Amino acid sequence: MIKSFFLKLIIIFIGIFIQFSLLSRFGADKYFDPLFLIIFIWIILESYDFIFLSTFIGGLLFDLFSAIPLGSKTIIYLFCCFVLMLIRQNFLRSLTFTTLLGLSFVSTCLYFIVKNIFFLILSIDGHFGISILIQILLTNLAIVLFVLLFKKKLFANN
């Protein structure tokens, strides 16, 4: 149990490192969020141990390293995590390729719309228009690549 928590913390640190060192160097940090992708994958894999605590810590670490107000990404991550867990547990009994793609599309749309509305309320520059479509497409592409790489493990129980 504790081993699972520390493993999630290490994965969160790797996601934050990717976000702030690699993606920001190329200007892609506005269009792709690895921490949200990590949270989504944990929910798909039904790895619910410490999911809210890991999401909270990941959001706080993200806020510490970024210029946005402390707690803003934390609230967004926790809200999206809660909604995705409700959808996954109550509506998706079996995981097929099409339901996974549908859930990934709904979740990324939810995340980026909630993020941009929240940033608009806080008067932070949000990304609207074509850039939100780029964000949704890049995140869904990453999820599809993850599914194609781990298809046998994901769909072994169905």
C-alpha positions as CSV (number, residue, x, y, z in Angstrom):
1,M,0.0,0.0,0.0
2,I,2.7,2.5,1.0
3,K,4.9,1.2,-1.8
4,S,2.1,2.1,-4.3
5,F,1.9,5.6,-2.9
6,F,5.6,6.2,-3.2
7,L,5.6,4.8,-6.7
8,K,2.8,7.2,-7.6
9,L,4.8,10.1,-6.2
10,I,7.8,9.1,-8.3
11,I,5.6,9.0,-11.4
12,I,4.2,12.4,-10.5
13,F,7.7,13.8,-10.2
14,I,8.6,12.4,-13.6
15,G,5.5,14.0,-15.1
16,I,6.3,17.3,-13.6
17,F,9.9,17.0,-14.8
18,I,8.6,16.3,-18.3
19,Q,6.2,19.3,-18.1
20,F,8.6,21.9,-16.9
21,S,11.9,20.8,-18.4
22,L,11.2,19.1,-21.7
23,L,7.9,20.5,-22.9
24,S,8.5,24.1,-21.8
25,R,11.7,24.1,-23.7
26,F,9.9,23.5,-27.0
27,G,6.8,25.6,-26.1
28,A,4.6,22.5,-26.0
29,D,3.7,22.9,-22.3
30,K,0.6,24.9,-23.2
31,Y,-0.8,22.1,-25.4
32,F,0.0,19.0,-23.4
33,D,-0.3,18.1,-19.8
34,P,1.5,14.9,-18.7
35,L,0.2,15.0,-15.2
36,F,-3.4,14.8,-16.4
37,L,-2.5,11.9,-18.7
38,I,-0.9,10.1,-15.7
39,I,-4.1,10.6,-13.6
40,F,-6.3,9.4,-16.5
41,I,-4.2,6.2,-16.9
42,W,-4.4,5.5,-13.2
43,I,-8.2,5.7,-13.4
44,I,-8.3,3.5,-16.4
45,L,-6.1,0.9,-14.8
46,E,-8.3,1.1,-11.7
47,S,-5.4,2.0,-9.5
48,Y,-7.5,3.8,-6.9
49,D,-5.1,3.5,-4.0
50,F,-4.2,7.0,-2.8
51,I,-5.5,8.5,-6.1
52,F,-7.0,11.6,-4.6
53,L,-3.9,12.2,-2.3
54,S,-1.6,11.6,-5.3
55,T,-3.6,14.0,-7.4
56,F,-3.6,16.6,-4.7
57,I,0.1,16.4,-4.2
58,G,0.7,16.4,-7.9
59,G,-1.4,19.5,-8.4
60,L,0.3,21.3,-5.5
61,L,3.8,20.5,-6.9
62,F,2.6,21.6,-10.4
63,D,1.4,24.9,-8.8
64,L,4.7,25.4,-6.9
65,F,6.7,25.2,-10.1
66,S,4.4,27.3,-12.3
67,A,3.4,30.9,-12.2
68,I,-0.3,30.3,-11.7
69,P,-1.9,30.9,-8.3
70,L,-1.3,28.2,-5.8
71,G,-4.1,25.6,-5.7
72,S,-5.6,26.3,-9.1
73,K,-4.4,23.3,-10.9
74,T,-5.0,21.2,-7.8
75,I,-8.7,22.1,-7.9
76,I,-8.9,21.3,-11.6
77,Y,-7.1,17.9,-11.2
78,L,-9.2,16.9,-8.2
79,F,-12.5,17.8,-10.0
80,C,-11.6,16.0,-13.1
81,C,-10.3,13.0,-11.1
82,F,-13.6,12.8,-9.2
83,V,-15.7,13.0,-12.3
84,L,-13.6,10.4,-14.2
85,M,-13.8,8.0,-11.2
86,L,-17.6,8.4,-11.1
87,I,-17.8,7.7,-14.8
88,R,-15.4,4.8,-14.7
89,Q,-17.0,3.1,-11.7
90,N,-20.7,3.6,-12.4
91,F,-21.0,3.5,-16.2
92,L,-18.1,1.5,-17.6
93,R,-18.3,-2.0,-16.3
94,S,-16.1,-3.5,-19.0
95,L,-13.3,-1.7,-20.8
96,T,-13.3,-2.0,-24.6
97,F,-11.3,-0.1,-27.1
98,T,-14.3,2.1,-28.1
99,T,-15.4,2.9,-24.5
100,L,-11.8,3.8,-23.7
101,L,-11.6,6.1,-26.6
102,G,-14.9,7.7,-25.7
103,L,-13.8,8.1,-22.1
104,S,-10.5,9.7,-23.2
105,F,-12.3,12.1,-25.5
106,V,-14.8,13.1,-22.8
107,S,-12.2,13.4,-20.1
108,T,-9.8,15.6,-22.1
109,C,-12.7,17.8,-23.2
110,L,-13.8,18.1,-19.6
111,Y,-10.3,18.8,-18.4
112,F,-9.4,21.5,-20.9
113,I,-12.8,23.2,-20.7
114,V,-12.8,23.3,-16.9
115,K,-9.2,24.5,-17.0
116,N,-9.8,27.3,-19.4
117,I,-13.0,28.4,-17.6
118,F,-11.2,28.4,-14.3
119,F,-8.3,30.3,-15.7
120,L,-10.7,32.8,-17.3
121,I,-12.3,33.4,-13.8
122,L,-8.8,33.9,-12.3
123,S,-7.9,36.3,-15.2
124,I,-5.1,34.1,-16.4
125,D,-4.5,33.6,-20.1
126,G,-6.5,30.6,-21.1
127,H,-6.2,28.9,-24.5
128,F,-9.4,29.0,-26.6
129,G,-10.2,28.4,-30.2
130,I,-7.9,26.3,-32.2
131,S,-5.5,25.8,-29.4
132,I,-8.0,23.9,-27.3
133,L,-8.6,21.5,-30.2
134,I,-4.8,21.0,-30.5
135,Q,-4.7,20.2,-26.7
136,I,-7.6,17.7,-27.0
137,L,-6.1,16.0,-30.1
138,L,-2.6,15.7,-28.6
139,T,-3.9,14.3,-25.3
140,N,-6.1,11.8,-27.1
141,L,-3.2,10.8,-29.4
142,A,-1.1,10.1,-26.3
143,I,-3.9,8.0,-24.8
144,V,-4.4,6.0,-28.0
145,L,-0.6,5.3,-28.2
146,F,-0.7,4.1,-24.6
147,V,-3.7,1.8,-25.4
148,L,-2.0,0.4,-28.4
149,L,1.2,-0.3,-26.5
150,F,-0.5,-2.0,-23.5
151,K,-3.6,-3.4,-25.3
152,K,-3.1,-7.0,-24.2
153,K,-2.8,-6.0,-20.5
154,L,-5.7,-3.6,-20.6
155,F,-8.2,-5.9,-22.3
156,A,-7.0,-9.2,-20.8
157,N,-10.0,-9.4,-18.4
158,N,-12.7,-8.6,-21.0
